[in-house]
């Protein structure tokens, strides 16, 4: 099978917590993934500006929707993630 341009992207998840003193603290976690980046939508089912295919990730449905995805210095908002049997599809806005 032909290896199609392995690309590296990062999923950046930000969380805010309220500590016991009533102060907000925020943390960011980054997950680096390898896969294939494709620019622009080719179907009319979901409107998106790019899509990233990668090996199956251990995620719950909607867990990373709305979070940030970084690829080659550009930042995208994750519009939707879909976990398939063998891979993961991430739609970017």
Residue pairs with C-beta under 8 A, 6 or more apart in sequence:
4 36
5 36
5 37
6 34
6 35
6 36
7 34
7 35
7 36
7 37
7 52
7 71
8 32
8 33
8 34
8 71
9 32
9 33
9 35
9 37
9 52
9 54
9 69
9 70
9 71
10 30
10 31
10 32
10 33
10 69
10 70
10 71
11 30
11 31
11 33
11 64
11 67
11 68
11 69
11 78
11 90
12 28
12 29
12 30
12 67
12 68
12 69
12 70
13 28
13 29
13 30
13 31
13 64
13 67
13 68
14 26
14 27
14 28
14 67
14 68
15 26
15 27
15 28
15 29
16 24
16 25
16 26
17 24
17 25
17 26
17 27
18 24
19 25
31 57
33 52
33 54
33 55
33 57
34 54
34 55
35 52
35 53
35 54
35 55
35 88
36 52
36 53
36 54
37 50
37 51
37 52
37 71
38 50
38 51
38 52
38 53
39 49
39 50
40 49
40 50
41 47
41 48
41 49
41 51
46 79
46 80
46 91
48 79
48 80
48 91
48 92
48 93
49 76
49 92
49 93
50 71
50 76
50 91
50 92
51 89
51 90
51 91
51 92
52 69
52 71
52 89
52 90
52 92
53 87
53 88
53 89
53 90
54 87
54 88
54 90
55 86
55 87
55 88
56 83
56 84
56 85
56 86
56 87
56 88
57 83
57 88
59 81
59 83
59 88
61 83
62 81
63 81
64 78
64 81
64 90
65 78
65 79
65 80
65 81
66 77
66 78
67 77
67 78
68 75
68 76
68 77
68 78
69 75
69 76
69 77
69 78
69 90
69 92
70 76
76 92
76 93
77 92
77 93
78 90
78 91
78 92
78 93
79 91
79 92
79 93
80 90
80 91
81 88
81 89
81 90
81 91
82 88
82 89
82 90
82 91
